[in-house]
């Protein structure tokens, strides 16, 4: 009967609480990429590079590992809610000395072995829910890690896309700069011809030559910028020598009609906001757990096994060992440690509230700044389009005048050079507008800006 009771007791303790595990599959992590948003740029090469980034980027891999590490921490904490079962065997030899007296009975010197094989179980009955609160606290820490992972995804994709468009700008700048240099070389050649026949001074020729050298210096800067961007993007893609496929600047689509105003509720999607929110919940659970540390604890314990002094009797019924009981415990004096710990958690909670409010303000500031940057960039881009159109008309007019003999070939070259310089400004404003939409996307916490407009 004792054996049956002991077996039921041990099994009931072991299966007192079910085990749970945190899981997150690859599809859920792919959602962090928000590919539906990036498809709105209508750039096939950008999408291909982002998928490659998802597969190979080391920062994204480390962020995923950090979440998995926190999942194991949750499991470790959850184990404190479960019973503990252990097997600790012991083999000893007693060597008793002479003159052992028990009343009128004396025991002569002897020696013997002691074989002990106990299976020990213990379970702290969580009457006050202290261990459950600690597990909830650790789960909030896991939520913080998940939001940190999401923040890495948003930052990596946004930074990579910005570099991608800047690389396209560097390509276009280099093409335009080479065209400007060829035009300036023609200007220098024509000016030299004028100087040779005495139609201009040496100072005019030297001035044009100086402009040519400055243009070549600027070309070298564009080459350097392009190489730096390529090397940086290779690090993102974990590819030390691969080619970065990209589109031409003319094929890029500038997104317009993005809403000019947002509700302040938009910051509730930002990872840092959700992290601070989870941190407040975490500390709140810690405060409750600290309060319940003042209450008594109740531990159910039990032991079943074998205890014998001779190996041949180890498995006899007389060698069976069993004990069970409930052990209440309470700290009568701890030197003020528990009180200090409770005060510490309360102060951390106040600090968390302050950080939460600060995060709200910073989030609103970043969204407003990104929105202002987008408005300015889009306005400048529209103005540069108008200016490019006007400069194109001027260039065409100079060609027409040359055709009828009322303008020199130098005037046509100057008009062409001016048009190419305005074209560079238009390209710069176009790329800046695209990057400003990325900054706004990042500031809002990876929100599809068009969908947010529909919800307002």
Secondary structure as the mmCIF struct_conf table of DSSP 4:
data_model
#
loop_
_struct_conf.conf_type_id
_struct_conf.id
_struct_conf.beg_label_comp_id
_struct_conf.beg_label_asym_id
_struct_conf.beg_label_seq_id
_struct_conf.end_label_comp_id
_struct_conf.end_label_asym_id
_struct_conf.end_label_seq_id
HELX_RH_AL_P HELX_RH_AL_P1 UNK A 2 UNK A 14
TURN_TY1_P TURN_TY1_P1 UNK A 15 UNK A 15
BEND BEND1 UNK A 16 UNK A 17
HELX_RH_AL_P HELX_RH_AL_P2 UNK A 26 UNK A 31
TURN_TY1_P TURN_TY1_P2 UNK A 32 UNK A 33
HELX_RH_AL_P HELX_RH_AL_P3 UNK A 35 UNK A 38
HELX_RH_3T_P HELX_RH_3T_P1 UNK A 39 UNK A 41
HELX_RH_AL_P HELX_RH_AL_P4 UNK A 44 UNK A 56
HELX_RH_AL_P HELX_RH_AL_P5 UNK A 58 UNK A 78
HELX_RH_3T_P HELX_RH_3T_P2 UNK A 79 UNK A 81
BEND BEND2 UNK A 82 UNK A 82
STRN STRN1 UNK A 84 UNK A 96
BEND BEND3 UNK A 98 UNK A 98
STRN STRN2 UNK A 100 UNK A 102
TURN_TY1_P TURN_TY1_P3 UNK A 103 UNK A 104
STRN STRN3 UNK A 105 UNK A 107
STRN STRN4 UNK A 110 UNK A 125
TURN_TY1_P TURN_TY1_P4 UNK A 127 UNK A 128
HELX_RH_AL_P HELX_RH_AL_P6 UNK A 130 UNK A 196
TURN_TY1_P TURN_TY1_P5 UNK A 197 UNK A 198
BEND BEND4 UNK A 199 UNK A 200
HELX_RH_AL_P HELX_RH_AL_P7 UNK A 202 UNK A 236
TURN_TY1_P TURN_TY1_P6 UNK A 237 UNK A 238
BEND BEND5 UNK A 240 UNK A 241
HELX_RH_3T_P HELX_RH_3T_P3 UNK A 249 UNK A 251
BEND BEND6 UNK A 260 UNK A 260
HELX_RH_3T_P HELX_RH_3T_P4 UNK A 264 UNK A 269
BEND BEND7 UNK A 270 UNK A 270
HELX_RH_AL_P HELX_RH_AL_P8 UNK A 271 UNK A 292
TURN_TY1_P TURN_TY1_P7 UNK A 293 UNK A 294
BEND BEND8 UNK A 295 UNK A 295
STRN STRN5 UNK A 297 UNK A 308
BEND BEND9 UNK A 309 UNK A 310
HELX_RH_3T_P HELX_RH_3T_P5 UNK A 311 UNK A 313
TURN_TY1_P TURN_TY1_P8 UNK A 314 UNK A 315
BEND BEND10 UNK A 316 UNK A 316
HELX_RH_3T_P HELX_RH_3T_P6 UNK A 317 UNK A 319
STRN STRN6 UNK A 320 UNK A 329
BEND BEND11 UNK A 332 UNK A 332
TURN_TY1_P TURN_TY1_P9 UNK A 335 UNK A 336
HELX_RH_AL_P HELX_RH_AL_P9 UNK A 337 UNK A 403
TURN_TY1_P TURN_TY1_P10 UNK A 404 UNK A 405
BEND BEND12 UNK A 406 UNK A 407
HELX_RH_AL_P HELX_RH_AL_P10 UNK A 409 UNK A 443
TURN_TY1_P TURN_TY1_P11 UNK A 444 UNK A 445
BEND BEND13 UNK A 446 UNK A 446
HELX_RH_AL_P HELX_RH_AL_P11 UNK A 449 UNK A 455
#
